[in-house]
Amino acid sequence: MKTPCISVCRFDGRTGWCVACGRTLPECREWKKAPRPRRLAISKALPARLAKLDARGVRVIEAEA
């Protein structure tokens, strides 16, 4: 499974989510070693997180990176 990382790695102080991929720092750290079900669970949560970051105007997309 491909990582959602786009090599921006800036975290929102309010939510703790990366403003580019939506993962938390612990989720980023565990990604490579996490079993597939865990990576799928993290991936499933990302669209909602990114939408919340979009709504607050703090999300960074690849073109801005």
All heavy atoms as a GROMACS GRO file, in nm:
protein
  505
    1MET      N    1   0.084  -0.117   0.000
    1MET     CA    2   0.000   0.000   0.000
    1MET      C    3   0.089   0.124   0.000
    1MET      O    4   0.181   0.136   0.080
    1MET     CB    5  -0.091   0.000   0.123
    1MET     CG    6  -0.166   0.128   0.142
    1MET     SD    7  -0.281   0.120   0.278
    1MET     CE    8  -0.419   0.051   0.192
    2LYS      N    9   0.061   0.216  -0.090
    2LYS     CA   10   0.138   0.339  -0.104
    2LYS      C   11   0.110   0.436   0.011
    2LYS      O   12  -0.001   0.448   0.058
    2LYS     CB   13   0.103   0.404  -0.238
    2LYS     CG   14   0.188   0.521  -0.271
    2LYS     CD   15   0.148   0.582  -0.404
    2LYS     CE   16   0.223   0.712  -0.422
    2LYS     NZ   17   0.163   0.799  -0.517
    3THR      N   18   0.213   0.505   0.053
    3THR     CA   19   0.199   0.605   0.159
    3THR      C   20   0.124   0.729   0.108
    3THR      O   21   0.143   0.769  -0.007
    3THR     CB   22   0.337   0.646   0.214
    3THR    OG1   23   0.318   0.743   0.317
    3THR    CG2   24   0.426   0.703   0.108
    4PRO      N   25   0.044   0.792   0.193
    4PRO     CA   26  -0.024   0.915   0.153
    4PRO      C   27   0.066   1.038   0.164
    4PRO      O   28   0.027   1.148   0.128
    4PRO     CB   29  -0.141   0.924   0.250
    4PRO     CG   30  -0.101   0.844   0.368
    4PRO     CD   31  -0.007   0.739   0.318
    5CYS      N   32   0.188   1.020   0.209
    5CYS     CA   33   0.281   1.131   0.230
    5CYS      C   34   0.318   1.200   0.098
    5CYS      O   35   0.342   1.133  -0.003
    5CYS     CB   36   0.409   1.079   0.296
    5CYS     SG   37   0.529   1.208   0.332
    6ILE      N   38   0.322   1.335   0.102
    6ILE     CA   39   0.370   1.412  -0.014
    6ILE      C   40   0.493   1.494   0.026
    6ILE      O   41   0.526   1.594  -0.038
    6ILE     CB   42   0.260   1.501  -0.076
    6ILE    CG1   43   0.209   1.604   0.024
    6ILE    CG2   44   0.146   1.416  -0.130
    6ILE    CD1   45   0.124   1.714  -0.039
    7SER      N   46   0.559   1.453   0.132
    7SER     CA   47   0.685   1.513   0.179
    7SER      C   48   0.672   1.659   0.220
    7SER      O   49   0.761   1.740   0.195
    7SER     CB   50   0.794   1.496   0.073
    7SER     OG   51   0.817   1.359   0.050
    8VAL      N   52   0.562   1.694   0.284
    8VAL     CA   53   0.545   1.828   0.339
    8VAL      C   54   0.568   1.823   0.491
    8VAL      O   55   0.643   1.902   0.546
    8VAL     CB   56   0.406   1.888   0.306
    8VAL    CG1   57   0.384   2.018   0.379
    8VAL    CG2   58   0.394   1.908   0.156
    9CYS      N   59   0.503   1.734   0.559
    9CYS     CA   60   0.523   1.707   0.701
    9CYS      C   61   0.518   1.832   0.790
    9CYS      O   62   0.612   1.864   0.861
    9CYS     CB   63   0.652   1.630   0.724
    9CYS     SG   64   0.658   1.474   0.635
   10ARG      N   65   0.406   1.901   0.784
   10ARG     CA   66   0.377   2.012   0.876
   10ARG      C   67   0.248   1.976   0.948
   10ARG      O   68   0.151   1.936   0.884
   10ARG     CB   69   0.360   2.143   0.801
   10ARG     CG   70   0.489   2.196   0.746
   10ARG     CD   71   0.476   2.338   0.700
   10ARG     NE   72   0.359   2.357   0.615
   10ARG     CZ   73   0.358   2.424   0.501
   10ARG    NH1   74   0.467   2.480   0.458
   10ARG    NH2   75   0.248   2.437   0.431
   11PHE      N   76   0.249   1.991   1.079
   11PHE     CA   77   0.136   1.945   1.159
   11PHE      C   78   0.055   2.062   1.214
   11PHE      O   79   0.111   2.160   1.262
   11PHE     CB   80   0.184   1.852   1.271
   11PHE     CG   81   0.242   1.725   1.215
   11PHE    CD1   82   0.375   1.718   1.180
   11PHE    CD2   83   0.161   1.615   1.194
   11PHE    CE1   84   0.428   1.602   1.125
   11PHE    CE2   85   0.213   1.500   1.139
   11PHE     CZ   86   0.347   1.493   1.104
   12ASP      N   87  -0.075   2.048   1.204
   12ASP     CA   88  -0.168   2.148   1.255
   12ASP      C   89  -0.170   2.138   1.408
   12ASP      O   90  -0.193   2.030   1.463
   12ASP     CB   91  -0.308   2.120   1.197
   12ASP     CG   92  -0.414   2.213   1.251
   12ASP    OD1   93  -0.397   2.335   1.240
   12ASP    OD2   94  -0.515   2.163   1.306
   13GLY      N   95  -0.145   2.248   1.474
   13GLY     CA   96  -0.140   2.248   1.620
   13GLY      C   97  -0.274   2.219   1.686
   13GLY      O   98  -0.280   2.170   1.797
   14ARG      N   99  -0.380   2.248   1.617
   14ARG     CA  100  -0.514   2.228   1.673
   14ARG      C  101  -0.556   2.081   1.670
   14ARG      O  102  -0.614   2.031   1.766
   14ARG     CB  103  -0.612   2.313   1.595
   14ARG     CG  104  -0.746   2.327   1.655
   14ARG     CD  105  -0.814   2.447   1.590
   14ARG     NE  106  -0.957   2.427   1.586
   14ARG     CZ  107  -1.040   2.502   1.517
   14ARG    NH1  108  -0.993   2.599   1.442
   14ARG    NH2  109  -1.168   2.480   1.520
   15THR      N  110  -0.529   2.013   1.560
   15THR     CA  111  -0.574   1.874   1.544
   15THR      C  112  -0.462   1.772   1.560
   15THR      O  113  -0.489   1.656   1.590
   15THR     CB  114  -0.635   1.853   1.405
   15THR    OG1  115  -0.534   1.877   1.306
   15THR    CG2  116  -0.754   1.943   1.381
   16GLY      N  117  -0.339   1.812   1.533
   16GLY     CA  118  -0.228   1.718   1.534
   16GLY      C  119  -0.212   1.644   1.402
   16GLY      O  120  -0.129   1.556   1.389
   17TRP      N  121  -0.291   1.681   1.303
   17TRP     CA  122  -0.286   1.615   1.172
   17TRP      C  123  -0.188   1.687   1.080
   17TRP      O  124  -0.177   1.810   1.084
   17TRP     CB  125  -0.422   1.614   1.104
   17TRP     CG  126  -0.531   1.549   1.181
   17TRP    CD1  127  -0.520   1.447   1.270
   17TRP    CD2  128  -0.670   1.582   1.177
   17TRP    NE1  129  -0.644   1.414   1.321
   17TRP    CE2  130  -0.738   1.496   1.265
   17TRP    CE3  131  -0.744   1.677   1.108
   17TRP    CZ2  132  -0.875   1.500   1.285
   17TRP    CZ3  133  -0.881   1.682   1.127
   17TRP    CH2  134  -0.945   1.594   1.215
   18CYS      N  135  -0.121   1.610   0.996
   18CYS     CA  136  -0.036   1.670   0.893
   18CYS      C  137  -0.126   1.748   0.798
   18CYS      O  138  -0.230   1.697   0.755
   18CYS     CB  139   0.040   1.561   0.817
   18CYS     SG  140   0.135   1.623   0.677
   19VAL      N  141  -0.087   1.870   0.763
   19VAL     CA  142  -0.171   1.953   0.677
   19VAL      C  143  -0.166   1.909   0.531
   19VAL      O  144  -0.239   1.961   0.447
   19VAL     CB  145  -0.135   2.103   0.688
   19VAL    CG1  146  -0.160   2.153   0.829
   19VAL    CG2  147   0.008   2.130   0.645
   20ALA      N  148  -0.083   1.811   0.500
   20ALA     CA  149  -0.074   1.759   0.363
   20ALA      C  150  -0.140   1.623   0.347
   20ALA      O  151  -0.218   1.602   0.255
   20ALA     CB  152   0.072   1.751   0.320
   21CYS      N  153  -0.111   1.531   0.440
   21CYS     CA  154  -0.165   1.395   0.424
   21CYS      C  155  -0.275   1.360   0.523
   21CYS      O  156  -0.349   1.264   0.502
   21CYS     CB  157  -0.053   1.291   0.430
   21CYS     SG  158   0.015   1.262   0.595
   22GLY      N  159  -0.284   1.435   0.633
   22GLY     CA  160  -0.391   1.412   0.730
   22GLY      C  161  -0.357   1.315   0.842
   22GLY      O  162  -0.436   1.296   0.934
   23ARG      N  163  -0.240   1.254   0.837
   23ARG     CA  164  -0.203   1.160   0.943
   23ARG      C  165  -0.145   1.233   1.063
   23ARG      O  166  -0.096   1.344   1.052
   23ARG     CB  167  -0.100   1.059   0.891
   23ARG     CG  168  -0.152   0.970   0.782
   23ARG     CD  169  -0.046   0.874   0.732
   23ARG     NE  170   0.064   0.948   0.672
   23ARG     CZ  171   0.181   0.893   0.638
   23ARG    NH1  172   0.203   0.765   0.658
   23ARG    NH2  173   0.275   0.968   0.583
   24THR      N  174  -0.149   1.167   1.178
   24THR     CA  175  -0.083   1.220   1.297
   24THR      C  176   0.064   1.178   1.291
   24THR      O  177   0.102   1.088   1.216
   24THR     CB  178  -0.145   1.163   1.426
   24THR    OG1  179  -0.124   1.021   1.428
   24THR    CG2  180  -0.293   1.195   1.437
   25LEU      N  181   0.147   1.241   1.372
   25LEU     CA  182   0.288   1.205   1.375
   25LEU      C  183   0.307   1.057   1.411
   25LEU      O  184   0.383   0.987   1.344
   25LEU     CB  185   0.365   1.297   1.470
   25LEU     CG  186   0.517   1.278   1.473
   25LEU    CD1  187   0.578   1.293   1.334
   25LEU    CD2  188   0.579   1.377   1.568
   26PRO      N  189   0.238   1.005   1.514
   26PRO     CA  190   0.253   0.862   1.543
   26PRO      C  191   0.209   0.773   1.425
   26PRO      O  192   0.272   0.670   1.399
   26PRO     CB  193   0.163   0.839   1.665
   26PRO     CG  194   0.156   0.972   1.731
   26PRO     CD  195   0.159   1.072   1.618
   27GLU      N  196   0.105   0.813   1.354
   27GLU     CA  197   0.062   0.734   1.237
   27GLU      C  198   0.167   0.738   1.127
   27GLU      O  199   0.191   0.636   1.062
   27GLU     CB  200  -0.071   0.787   1.184
   27GLU     CG  201  -0.188   0.757   1.275
   27GLU     CD  202  -0.316   0.830   1.238
   27GLU    OE1  203  -0.312   0.929   1.161
   27GLU    OE2  204  -0.422   0.787   1.288
   28CYS      N  205   0.231   0.851   1.108
   28CYS     CA  206   0.338   0.862   1.009
   28CYS      C  207   0.454   0.770   1.046
   28CYS      O  208   0.510   0.701   0.960
   28CYS     CB  209   0.388   1.006   0.998
   28CYS     SG  210   0.270   1.121   0.925
   29ARG      N  211   0.489   0.771   1.173
   29ARG     CA  212   0.602   0.690   1.220
   29ARG      C  213   0.575   0.540   1.207
   29ARG      O  214   0.665   0.463   1.178
   29ARG     CB  215   0.635   0.725   1.363
   29ARG     CG  216   0.700   0.859   1.377
   29ARG     CD  217   0.734   0.888   1.521
   29ARG     NE  218   0.804   1.015   1.532
   29ARG     CZ  219   0.802   1.092   1.638
   29ARG    NH1  220   0.733   1.054   1.746
   29ARG    NH2  221   0.866   1.206   1.640
   30GLU      N  222   0.452   0.499   1.232
   30GLU     CA  223   0.421   0.356   1.229
   30GLU      C  224   0.389   0.303   1.090
   30GLU      O  225   0.381   0.182   1.070
   30GLU     CB  226   0.306   0.324   1.325
   30GLU     CG  227   0.169   0.364   1.272
   30GLU     CD  228   0.055   0.320   1.361
   30GLU    OE1  229   0.026   0.200   1.370
   30GLU    OE2  230  -0.007   0.409   1.422
   31TRP      N  231   0.369   0.389   0.992
   31TRP     CA  232   0.317   0.351   0.861
   31TRP      C  233   0.390   0.232   0.799
   31TRP      O  234   0.328   0.134   0.759
   31TRP     CB  235   0.317   0.470   0.766
   31TRP     CG  236   0.252   0.437   0.636
   31TRP    CD1  237   0.315   0.398   0.520
   31TRP    CD2  238   0.113   0.435   0.607
   31TRP    NE1  239   0.223   0.375   0.422
   31TRP    CE2  240   0.098   0.397   0.473
   31TRP    CE3  241  -0.001   0.464   0.683
   31TRP    CZ2  242  -0.027   0.386   0.412
   31TRP    CZ3  243  -0.125   0.454   0.621
   31TRP    CH2  244  -0.137   0.416   0.488
   32LYS      N  245   0.521   0.238   0.787
   32LYS     CA  246   0.597   0.134   0.717
   32LYS      C  247   0.583  -0.003   0.784
   32LYS      O  248   0.580  -0.104   0.715
   32LYS     CB  249   0.745   0.170   0.708
   32LYS     CG  250   0.774   0.270   0.600
   32LYS     CD  251   0.924   0.289   0.584
   32LYS     CE  252   0.953   0.385   0.472
   32LYS     NZ  253   1.096   0.401   0.450
   33LYS      N  254   0.578  -0.006   0.916
   33LYS     CA  255   0.573  -0.133   0.988
   33LYS      C  256   0.432  -0.176   1.024
   33LYS      O  257   0.411  -0.288   1.071
   33LYS     CB  258   0.658  -0.125   1.114
   33LYS     CG  259   0.806  -0.112   1.083
   33LYS     CD  260   0.888  -0.114   1.208
   33LYS     CE  261   1.036  -0.104   1.172
   33LYS     NZ  262   1.121  -0.112   1.289
   34ALA      N  263   0.334  -0.090   1.002
   34ALA     CA  264   0.196  -0.122   1.040
   34ALA      C  265   0.140  -0.232   0.949
   34ALA      O  266   0.167  -0.233   0.828
   34ALA     CB  267   0.108   0.002   1.030
   35PRO      N  268   0.062  -0.323   1.006
   35PRO     CA  269  -0.001  -0.426   0.922
   35PRO      C  270  -0.105  -0.361   0.830
   35PRO      O  271  -0.156  -0.251   0.857
   35PRO     CB  272  -0.066  -0.520   1.023
   35PRO     CG  273  -0.071  -0.445   1.151
   35PRO     CD  274   0.032  -0.338   1.147
   36ARG      N  275  -0.134  -0.429   0.722
   36ARG     CA  276  -0.226  -0.376   0.622
   36ARG      C  277  -0.359  -0.328   0.681
   36ARG      O  278  -0.406  -0.219   0.646
   36ARG     CB  279  -0.248  -0.480   0.512
   36ARG     CG  280  -0.336  -0.427   0.400
   36ARG     CD  281  -0.338  -0.524   0.282
   36ARG     NE  282  -0.438  -0.487   0.185
   36ARG     CZ  283  -0.423  -0.393   0.093
   36ARG    NH1  284  -0.311  -0.326   0.087
   36ARG    NH2  285  -0.520  -0.366   0.007
   37PRO      N  286  -0.423  -0.404   0.772
   37PRO     CA  287  -0.550  -0.356   0.829
   37PRO      C  288  -0.535  -0.221   0.900
   37PRO      O  289  -0.624  -0.136   0.893
   37PRO     CB  290  -0.593  -0.466   0.925
   37PRO     CG  291  -0.524  -0.589   0.875
   37PRO     CD  292  -0.394  -0.541   0.818
   38ARG      N  293  -0.424  -0.200   0.967
   38ARG     CA  294  -0.401  -0.072   1.036
   38ARG      C  295  -0.383   0.040   0.934
   38ARG      O  296  -0.439   0.149   0.949
   38ARG     CB  297  -0.278  -0.083   1.127
   38ARG     CG  298  -0.238   0.046   1.192
   38ARG     CD  299  -0.340   0.095   1.292
   38ARG     NE  300  -0.292   0.218   1.353
   38ARG     CZ  301  -0.367   0.323   1.382
   38ARG    NH1  302  -0.497   0.320   1.361
   38ARG    NH2  303  -0.316   0.430   1.435
   39ARG      N  304  -0.306   0.016   0.827
   39ARG     CA  305  -0.287   0.117   0.723
   39ARG      C  306  -0.419   0.149   0.655
   39ARG      O  307  -0.447   0.265   0.623
   39ARG     CB  308  -0.182   0.072   0.622
   39ARG     CG  309  -0.040   0.083   0.679
   39ARG     CD  310   0.063   0.044   0.580
   39ARG     NE  311   0.070  -0.103   0.581
   39ARG     CZ  312   0.108  -0.178   0.480
   39ARG    NH1  313   0.145  -0.124   0.367
   39ARG    NH2  314   0.111  -0.308   0.491
   40LEU      N  315  -0.501   0.049   0.634
   40LEU     CA  316  -0.633   0.073   0.574
   40LEU      C  317  -0.721   0.158   0.666
   40LEU      O  318  -0.792   0.248   0.619
   40LEU     CB  319  -0.703  -0.060   0.543
   40LEU     CG  320  -0.647  -0.138   0.424
   40LEU    CD1  321  -0.710  -0.277   0.417
   40LEU    CD2  322  -0.669  -0.063   0.295
   41ALA      N  323  -0.715   0.131   0.796
   41ALA     CA  324  -0.794   0.210   0.892
   41ALA      C  325  -0.748   0.356   0.893
   41ALA      O  326  -0.830   0.448   0.895
   41ALA     CB  327  -0.782   0.149   1.032
   42ILE      N  328  -0.618   0.377   0.890
   42ILE     CA  329  -0.565   0.514   0.885
   42ILE      C  330  -0.611   0.580   0.756
   42ILE      O  331  -0.661   0.693   0.757
   42ILE     CB  332  -0.411   0.513   0.895
   42ILE    CG1  333  -0.365   0.465   1.032
   42ILE    CG2  334  -0.355   0.653   0.864
   42ILE    CD1  335  -0.215   0.435   1.043
   43SER      N  336  -0.594   0.511   0.644
   43SER     CA  337  -0.632   0.566   0.513
   43SER      C  338  -0.779   0.603   0.507
   43SER      O  339  -0.816   0.703   0.446
   43SER     CB  340  -0.600   0.466   0.402
   43SER     OG  341  -0.461   0.449   0.391
   44LYS      N  342  -0.862   0.522   0.570
   44LYS     CA  343  -1.007   0.547   0.569
   44LYS      C  344  -1.042   0.677   0.642
   44LYS      O  345  -1.136   0.747   0.604
   44LYS     CB  346  -1.079   0.429   0.632
   44LYS     CG  347  -1.228   0.435   0.620
   44LYS     CD  348  -1.293   0.310   0.676
   44LYS     CE  349  -1.444   0.318   0.663
   44LYS     NZ  350  -1.510   0.198   0.717
   45ALA      N  351  -0.964   0.712   0.744
   45ALA     CA  352  -0.991   0.833   0.822
   45ALA      C  353  -0.944   0.960   0.752
   45ALA      O  354  -0.990   1.070   0.784
   45ALA     CB  355  -0.924   0.822   0.959
   46LEU      N  356  -0.854   0.949   0.657
   46LEU     CA  357  -0.790   1.066   0.598
   46LEU      C  358  -0.882   1.160   0.521
   46LEU      O  359  -0.872   1.282   0.537
   46LEU     CB  360  -0.671   1.025   0.511
   46LEU     CG  361  -0.560   0.950   0.585
   46LEU    CD1  362  -0.446   0.917   0.489
   46LEU    CD2  363  -0.510   1.028   0.704
   47PRO      N  364  -0.974   1.112   0.437
   47PRO     CA  365  -1.060   1.206   0.364
   47PRO      C  366  -1.138   1.301   0.454
   47PRO      O  367  -1.146   1.421   0.427
   47PRO     CB  368  -1.153   1.115   0.283
   47PRO     CG  369  -1.075   0.989   0.264
   47PRO     CD  370  -0.997   0.974   0.393
   48ALA      N  371  -1.191   1.251   0.563
   48ALA     CA  372  -1.267   1.337   0.656
   48ALA      C  373  -1.175   1.437   0.724
   48ALA      O  374  -1.210   1.554   0.742
   48ALA     CB  375  -1.340   1.252   0.760
   49ARG      N  376  -1.058   1.393   0.762
   49ARG     CA  377  -0.961   1.484   0.825
   49ARG      C  378  -0.921   1.595   0.728
   49ARG      O  379  -0.916   1.712   0.764
   49ARG     CB  380  -0.836   1.408   0.869
   49ARG     CG  381  -0.859   1.311   0.982
   49ARG     CD  382  -0.731   1.239   1.013
   49ARG     NE  383  -0.748   1.137   1.114
   49ARG     CZ  384  -0.650   1.058   1.158
   49ARG    NH1  385  -0.528   1.072   1.108
   49ARG    NH2  386  -0.674   0.968   1.249
   50LEU      N  387  -0.889   1.556   0.605
   50LEU     CA  388  -0.846   1.654   0.505
   50LEU      C  389  -0.958   1.753   0.474
   50LEU      O  390  -0.933   1.871   0.453
   50LEU     CB  391  -0.796   1.584   0.379
   50LEU     CG  392  -0.667   1.502   0.398
   50LEU    CD1  393  -0.635   1.424   0.271
   50LEU    CD2  394  -0.550   1.591   0.438
   51ALA      N  395  -1.081   1.705   0.472
   51ALA     CA  396  -1.195   1.794   0.449
   51ALA      C  397  -1.206   1.897   0.562
   51ALA      O  398  -1.235   2.014   0.537
   51ALA     CB  399  -1.324   1.713   0.437
   52LYS      N  400  -1.181   1.854   0.686
   52LYS     CA  401  -1.186   1.948   0.799
   52LYS      C  402  -1.073   2.050   0.790
   52LYS      O  403  -1.093   2.168   0.819
   52LYS     CB  404  -1.180   1.871   0.931
   52LYS     CG  405  -1.308   1.797   0.962
   52LYS     CD  406  -1.299   1.722   1.093
   52LYS     CE  407  -1.428   1.645   1.116
   52LYS     NZ  408  -1.424   1.568   1.241
   53LEU      N  409  -0.955   2.005   0.747
   53LEU     CA  410  -0.844   2.098   0.729
   53LEU      C  411  -0.874   2.196   0.615
   53LEU      O  412  -0.844   2.315   0.626
   53LEU     CB  413  -0.714   2.022   0.702
   53LEU     CG  414  -0.659   1.940   0.818
   53LEU    CD1  415  -0.542   1.854   0.772
   53LEU    CD2  416  -0.618   2.030   0.934
   54ASP      N  417  -0.936   2.146   0.507
   54ASP     CA  418  -0.978   2.232   0.396
   54ASP      C  419  -1.075   2.339   0.445
   54ASP      O  420  -1.063   2.457   0.409
   54ASP     CB  421  -1.046   2.151   0.285
   54ASP     CG  422  -0.948   2.086   0.190
   54ASP    OD1  423  -0.835   2.135   0.177
   54ASP    OD2  424  -0.988   1.986   0.126
   55ALA      N  425  -1.171   2.298   0.526
   55ALA     CA  426  -1.273   2.390   0.575
   55ALA      C  427  -1.213   2.502   0.660
   55ALA      O  428  -1.264   2.613   0.662
   55ALA     CB  429  -1.379   2.314   0.655
   56ARG      N  430  -1.104   2.472   0.726
   56ARG     CA  431  -1.035   2.572   0.808
   56ARG      C  432  -0.931   2.649   0.729
   56ARG      O  433  -0.870   2.743   0.779
   56ARG     CB  434  -0.967   2.504   0.927
   56ARG     CG  435  -1.068   2.457   1.031
   56ARG     CD  436  -1.006   2.406   1.160
   56ARG     NE  437  -0.888   2.476   1.201
   56ARG     CZ  438  -0.770   2.417   1.228
   56ARG    NH1  439  -0.756   2.287   1.217
   56ARG    NH2  440  -0.667   2.487   1.266
   57GLY      N  441  -0.906   2.606   0.605
   57GLY     CA  442  -0.810   2.676   0.520
   57GLY      C  443  -0.665   2.653   0.554
   57GLY      O  444  -0.580   2.735   0.524
   58VAL      N  445  -0.635   2.537   0.615
   58VAL     CA  446  -0.497   2.510   0.655
   58VAL      C  447  -0.434   2.395   0.577
   58VAL      O  448  -0.316   2.368   0.595
   58VAL     CB  449  -0.486   2.480   0.806
   58VAL    CG1  450  -0.522   2.602   0.888
   58VAL    CG2  451  -0.567   2.360   0.847
   59ARG      N  452  -0.507   2.333   0.491
   59ARG     CA  453  -0.454   2.219   0.416
   59ARG      C  454  -0.355   2.266   0.309
   59ARG      O  455  -0.373   2.369   0.247
   59ARG     CB  456  -0.567   2.141   0.350
   59ARG     CG  457  -0.516   2.019   0.278
   59ARG     CD  458  -0.626   1.930   0.232
   59ARG     NE  459  -0.568   1.820   0.155
   59ARG     CZ  460  -0.630   1.759   0.058
   59ARG    NH1  461  -0.752   1.791   0.026
   59ARG    NH2  462  -0.571   1.662  -0.007
   60VAL      N  463  -0.252   2.187   0.290
   60VAL     CA  464  -0.154   2.210   0.185
   60VAL      C  465  -0.168   2.097   0.085
   60VAL      O  466  -0.170   1.979   0.122
   60VAL     CB  467  -0.010   2.210   0.242
   60VAL    CG1  468   0.092   2.218   0.131
   60VAL    CG2  469   0.008   2.324   0.340
   61ILE      N  470  -0.181   2.130  -0.043
   61ILE     CA  471  -0.188   2.028  -0.146
   61ILE      C  472  -0.054   2.019  -0.217
   61ILE      O  473   0.030   2.109  -0.206
   61ILE     CB  474  -0.304   2.053  -0.245
   61ILE    CG1  475  -0.291   2.192  -0.308
   61ILE    CG2  476  -0.438   2.038  -0.176
   61ILE    CD1  477  -0.390   2.218  -0.418
   62GLU      N  478  -0.034   1.913  -0.290
   62GLU     CA  479   0.095   1.884  -0.352
   62GLU      C  480   0.149   2.002  -0.434
   62GLU      O  481   0.266   2.032  -0.431
   62GLU     CB  482   0.083   1.760  -0.439
   62GLU     CG  483   0.216   1.698  -0.473
   62GLU     CD  484   0.203   1.558  -0.526
   62GLU    OE1  485   0.091   1.507  -0.539
   62GLU    OE2  486   0.307   1.499  -0.554
   63ALA      N  487   0.063   2.070  -0.507
   63ALA     CA  488   0.109   2.182  -0.590
   63ALA      C  489   0.167   2.296  -0.507
   63ALA      O  490   0.251   2.371  -0.554
   63ALA     CB  491  -0.010   2.234  -0.674
   64GLU      N  492   0.123   2.308  -0.382
   64GLU     CA  493   0.172   2.413  -0.294
   64GLU      C  494   0.297   2.372  -0.219
   64GLU      O  495   0.364   2.454  -0.159
   64GLU     CB  496   0.065   2.451  -0.191
   64GLU     CG  497  -0.061   2.505  -0.254
   64GLU     CD  498  -0.173   2.519  -0.152
   64GLU    OE1  499  -0.152   2.492  -0.033
   64GLU    OE2  500  -0.284   2.555  -0.193
   65ALA      N  501   0.325   2.242  -0.217
   65ALA     CA  502   0.439   2.190  -0.142
   65ALA      C  503   0.566   2.232  -0.208
   65ALA      O  504   0.647   2.300  -0.179
   65ALA     CB  505   0.433   2.038  -0.135
   0.00000   0.00000   0.00000
